[in-house]
């Protein structure tokens, strides 16, 4: 049969011109593979499954970018490149990475101080080093242990710093606040909020704080898959003698939640977008189930009072209440567990178009504490 022209109607019965019908068919392109070999199909499925497992465990984080060359391991973080001949695991890298971010000059100046006068980060570092010394190397030459509280606090701080820089969202101002003992606690919680939003698949955008004409949220965020925009506010409850705050720490039985003022301060920020509030409780760990903890009732009472003041309307769309009490335990025991509790508004002043974006934030908050161990992860 004579080969039809591009604009001829092809006699396959479709009634379409050849160029828009059978010309695109695989029968006219013999180099196109019709069926993949079994081994290749299996490998593709395995890779897709592995990628899905990574997202389930770590969220929407960019892959670890690394390469080995000349007996060194190179790691790219955002637009910056780091290398060392000592990094066998990703944990090794994180232990060094935070030193690069905070600066060796600052770290050495803190180490020169008596331990009780050092910055909270350097107290964690000291306790972590002492903990590591007690561990024994395995047959693979590596030390393996469940982190204690100070070690986990140190590694999670480094991982959140890595997450922000890897997504081009780490500001020098935030680093300066982390190094300032008076601002450390608030800056650490803001870092947690930003890293959580990134894990949830959001892009972080900071406002111009030089504009004094209005109050600013910590940052704005846009959900990559739905386009949902939110304003994010982060507040952390200060307690005497904890996280570098001056004073003597109260006994655990005397500690009360008292988050009403913090929540009202967060809700006072005017916003044209739905509001997400991250609220750090900062209370000692309790080895009971989440909804059996005594402060659950106080949270409900506080939320009811806030809602009454707003005449039944919710000025928030989502509140992420977190308690990550790793730093309370100074022993060599495995770090205590944290808690995440999210509250979604029933009657928000500014409704969301994509509720799934809020659920993604809650899900990502529950991933806090998951750190890749190997570079391959």
C-alpha positions, 0 to 999 in steps of 0.5 A, spaced: 500 500 500 502 506 498 504 510 504 499 516 505 501 523 506 501 527 512 495 530 511 491 524 508 485 521 512 488 514 514 483 508 512 484 506 519 477 508 521 478 514 525 477 519 520 483 523 523 489 526 518 495 521 518 499 526 522 495 526 528 493 519 528 497 513 525 503 517 524 504 517 532 503 510 532 508 505 535 507 501 529 511 506 525 516 507 530 520 500 530 525 503 535 520 504 540 521 499 545 514 496 546 515 491 552 520 492 557 525 486 559 522 483 565 529 485 569 528 492 567 521 492 569 523 489 576 528 494 577 524 500 575 519 498 580 524 497 586 526 504 585 519 507 585 518 503 591 524 505 595 523 512 593 516 512 596 519 509 602 523 515 603 518 520 602 514 516 607 519 516 612 523 523 611 518 527 607 519 531 601 526 532 602 531 533 596 536 527 595 542 527 599 547 529 593 554 526 594 560 523 590 567 519 592 573 522 589 580 521 591 579 518 597 574 523 600 567 524 600 563 530 597 557 532 599 553 538 596 548 542 600 544 547 596 549 551 592 555 549 597 560 543 597 563 540 603 568 534 603 572 530 608 575 523 608 572 521 615 565 521 613 563 514 612 555 515 614 551 521 613 551 521 621 558 523 621 557 528 616 551 531 620 556 532 626 561 536 622 556 540 618 553 544 624 560 546 625 561 549 619 554 552 619 555 555 626 563 557 625 569 554 628 571 560 631 564 561 635 565 553 637 572 554 640 570 560 644 564 556 647 569 550 649 574 555 652 568 557 657 566 552 663 561 547 661 556 551 666 557 557 662 557 554 655 551 555 650 546 550 650 548 547 643 555 546 646 553 543 652 549 538 648 556 537 644 560 535 650 555 530 653 554 527 646 562 526 645 562 523 652 557 518 650 560 516 644 567 515 648 563 509 651 561 506 645 564 500 642 566 499 635 563 493 631 566 489 626 564 494 621 569 499 624 563 503 626 560 505 633 552 503 633 548 506 639 541 509 640 542 516 641 541 519 648 537 526 649 543 530 648 546 527 642 539 526 639 538 534 640 544 535 637 543 531 630 536 534 629 539 541 630 544 539 624 539 535 620 534 541 620 539 546 618 541 541 613 534 541 610 533 548 610 540 550 606 539 544 601 532 547 599 535 554 599 531 557 605 537 558 611 537 565 613 544 568 616 539 571 621 536 565 623 544 562 624 545 568 628 539 568 633 541 560 634 548 562 637 545 568 641 543 564 648 537 569 649 534 567 642 536 560 641 530 557 644 525 561 639 530 560 633 530 553 634 523 552 634 522 556 628 527 552 625 523 546 626 517 549 623 520 551 617 524 544 616 517 541 617 514 545 612 519 543 607 518 536 609 511 537 607 512 539 600 512 547 601 516 552 599 519 557 604 518 565 603 520 570 608 517 577 609 521 583 609 521 585 616 524 592 615 517 594 613 514 596 620 507 598 618 505 591 620 506 585 624 510 579 620 509 572 621 515 568 621 514 566 614 510 564 608 509 557 605 506 555 599 504 548 598 508 545 591 503 540 589 496 544 590 499 551 591 495 552 597 499 558 601 499 559 609 502 564 614 506 560 619 507 563 626 512 559 631 512 560 639 516 556 644 514 556 652 520 558 656 521 555 662 526 557 668 532 553 668 531 550 661 534 551 654 539 556 657 533 560 660 535 563 667 533 561 673 532 554 677 528 549 674 521 547 677 520 540 679 516 536 674 510 536 678 509 544 679 510 545 671 504 547 668 502 548 661 500 556 661 500 557 653 494 562 653 498 568 652 503 565 647 497 562 643 494 569 643 500 573 641 501 568 635 493 569 633 494 577 633 498 577 627 494 579 621 494 575 615 491 574 608 492 567 608 490 561 612 494 561 619 498 555 621 501 556 628 507 551 631 507 551 639 512 548 643 510 546 650 517 545 652 515 540 658 518 534 661 517 527 658 512 523 661 512 515 659 504 515 658 500 515 652 499 522 648 491 522 650 493 520 657 497 526 659 495 531 664 496 537 659 491 535 654 485 537 658 489 544 659 490 544 652 482 543 650 480 549 656 485 554 653 482 553 645 475 553 648 477 560 651 480 563 645 474 561 641 470 564 645 474 571 645 473 570 637 465 569 638 466 562 635 470 563 630 477 560 629 483 565 627 487 559 626 487 554 621 492 549 624 495 549 630 501 544 631 503 542 638 509 539 639 513 537 645 520 534 644 523 533 651 530 530 649 534 535 652 531 534 659 534 527 660 542 528 661 543 520 662 546 515 657 539 512 656 535 512 650 532 519 648 525 520 651 520 520 645 516 526 643 509 528 642 505 531 636 498 534 637 495 537 631 488 541 631 484 543 625 480 549 626 472 547 625 470 555 623 476 558 620 476 566 619 480 564 612 478 557 610 483 553 606 482 551 599 486 545 600 485 541 606 490 536 604 496 541 605 494 542 612 494 534 613 501 534 610 504 539 615 501 534 621 504 528 617 511 532 616 511 534 624 510 526 626 516 525 621 521 529 626 526 525 629 527 521 622 534 522 620 538 518 614 543 514 617 547 512 610 548 516 605 544 511 600 538 513 604 
